[in-house]
């Protein structure tokens, strides 16, 4: 039994969004919080594997992150300031296991501002702290990390 993303109205909206994205050749952006497996099943049933996907505000576990990117090679996993929280072990491990080419930085404004701004309003200026954390986890130079993250945005959104 698959529950999918939520109630019936959510499912209808999801199917409409998928049809529109396919029709207009646009990426799908999903916020699958606490329903990553159901979301992946829905997308896998209705999208070709080459379709670009942005999993916004990822909060799942490493196996779910890897499932998204192995099912959809053009999928990007978005990490917010939550990555910098001391309790973010699953997110840190997800970043460690994912190739940098599968990662996006983002805010979930006004929520999830990174440490040291936790509790404040999150804004786009905070993505640098998220990129720094990714760079540290990946043991890469910040400039190289940011360059790849910019490339990733272009790959999923086309600009």
C-alpha positions as CSV (number, residue, x, y, z in Angstrom):
1,X,0.0,0.0,0.0
2,X,1.4,3.4,-1.1
3,X,0.1,6.5,0.6
4,X,1.8,8.9,-1.7
5,X,2.4,12.5,-0.8
6,X,-0.7,13.2,1.3
7,X,-4.4,13.5,0.9
8,X,-6.3,13.3,-2.3
9,X,-6.1,17.0,-3.1
10,X,-2.2,16.9,-2.7
11,X,-2.1,13.9,-5.1
12,X,-4.2,15.8,-7.7
13,X,-2.0,18.8,-7.5
14,X,1.1,16.6,-7.8
15,X,-0.2,14.9,-10.9
16,X,-1.1,18.3,-12.4
17,X,2.3,19.6,-11.6
18,X,4.0,16.6,-13.2
19,X,1.9,16.9,-16.4
20,X,2.7,20.6,-16.6
21,X,6.4,20.1,-16.1
22,X,6.5,17.4,-18.7
23,X,4.4,19.5,-21.2
24,X,6.6,22.6,-20.8
25,X,9.9,20.7,-20.2
26,X,10.4,22.3,-16.8
27,X,12.0,20.8,-13.7
28,X,9.9,19.5,-10.9
29,X,10.5,20.9,-7.4
30,X,9.3,18.7,-4.6
31,X,9.1,19.3,-0.8
32,X,8.9,15.7,0.3
33,X,9.4,16.3,4.0
34,X,8.6,13.1,6.0
35,X,7.3,11.4,2.8
36,X,10.5,11.0,0.7
37,X,9.8,7.3,-0.2
38,X,6.2,8.0,-1.3
39,X,7.3,11.0,-3.3
40,X,10.0,9.0,-5.0
41,X,7.5,6.3,-5.9
42,X,5.1,8.9,-7.3
43,X,7.8,10.6,-9.4
44,X,9.2,7.3,-10.6
45,X,5.8,6.2,-11.8
46,X,5.1,9.4,-13.8
47,X,8.4,10.9,-14.9
48,X,11.1,9.7,-17.2
49,X,14.4,9.1,-15.4
50,X,16.1,11.9,-17.2
51,X,13.7,14.6,-16.0
52,X,15.3,17.3,-13.8
53,X,14.1,17.3,-10.2
54,X,15.0,19.6,-7.3
55,X,14.2,17.9,-3.9
56,X,13.7,21.1,-1.9
57,X,14.6,21.3,1.8
58,X,15.8,17.7,2.0
59,X,15.4,16.3,5.5
60,X,15.5,12.6,4.8
61,X,18.2,10.0,5.3
62,X,21.2,9.1,3.2
63,X,19.6,6.1,1.6
64,X,16.6,8.3,0.4
65,X,19.0,10.9,-1.0
66,X,20.9,8.2,-2.9
67,X,17.6,6.6,-4.1
68,X,16.5,10.0,-5.6
69,X,19.7,10.5,-7.4
70,X,20.1,6.9,-8.6
71,X,16.5,6.8,-9.9
72,X,16.8,10.3,-11.5
73,X,20.4,11.1,-12.5
74,X,19.4,14.8,-13.1
75,X,18.0,15.1,-9.6
76,X,19.5,17.7,-7.2
77,X,19.1,17.5,-3.5
78,X,18.6,20.8,-1.8
79,X,20.2,21.4,1.6
80,X,19.2,24.3,3.9
81,X,20.8,25.8,7.0
82,X,19.6,22.6,8.9
83,X,22.8,21.0,7.5
84,X,24.7,23.2,10.0
85,X,22.7,22.1,13.1
86,X,24.5,19.8,15.6
87,X,21.6,17.2,15.2
88,X,22.0,17.0,11.4
89,X,23.8,13.7,11.3
90,X,21.6,12.3,8.5
91,X,22.1,15.4,6.4
92,X,25.8,15.5,6.9
93,X,26.0,11.8,5.9
94,X,23.8,12.5,2.9
95,X,26.2,15.3,1.7
96,X,29.2,13.0,2.4
97,X,27.8,10.2,0.2
98,X,26.3,12.3,-2.6
99,X,28.5,13.6,-5.4
100,X,28.8,17.3,-5.2
101,X,27.2,17.5,-8.7
102,X,23.9,16.3,-7.1
103,X,23.7,19.0,-4.4
104,X,22.0,22.4,-4.2
105,X,22.2,25.0,-1.4
106,X,19.1,26.9,-0.5
107,X,17.2,28.6,2.3
108,X,13.8,27.6,3.4
109,X,13.0,31.2,4.4
110,X,12.0,32.2,6.8
111,X,12.9,29.0,8.5
112,X,16.1,27.0,9.0
113,X,18.7,29.7,9.2
114,X,22.2,28.2,9.5
115,X,24.3,28.3,12.6
116,X,25.3,30.9,13.8
117,X,22.1,32.6,12.7
118,X,19.8,29.8,13.9
119,X,16.5,31.2,15.2
120,X,16.7,34.2,13.0
121,X,14.9,34.7,9.6
122,X,16.6,32.7,6.9
123,X,17.5,34.5,3.7
124,X,19.5,33.9,0.5
125,X,22.6,35.5,2.0
126,X,22.9,32.4,4.3
127,X,23.7,30.0,1.5
128,X,27.4,30.8,2.0
129,X,27.3,29.2,5.4
130,X,25.7,26.1,3.9
131,X,28.3,26.0,1.1
132,X,31.0,26.3,3.7
133,X,29.6,23.3,5.6
134,X,29.4,21.3,2.4
135,X,32.9,22.3,1.5
136,X,34.1,21.1,4.9
137,X,32.2,17.8,4.7
138,X,33.5,17.1,1.2
139,X,37.0,18.4,2.1
140,X,37.1,20.7,-1.0
141,X,38.1,24.3,-1.5
142,X,35.1,26.7,-1.0
143,X,35.6,28.3,-4.4
144,X,35.5,24.9,-6.2
145,X,32.4,23.9,-4.1
146,X,30.6,27.2,-5.0
147,X,31.5,26.8,-8.7
148,X,30.0,23.3,-8.8
149,X,26.9,24.5,-6.9
150,X,26.4,27.2,-9.5
151,X,26.8,24.6,-12.3
152,X,24.2,22.4,-10.5
153,X,21.6,25.3,-10.5
154,X,22.2,25.8,-14.2
155,X,21.8,22.1,-14.9
156,X,18.4,21.8,-13.1
157,X,16.9,25.2,-14.0
158,X,18.7,26.0,-17.3
159,X,20.0,29.4,-16.2
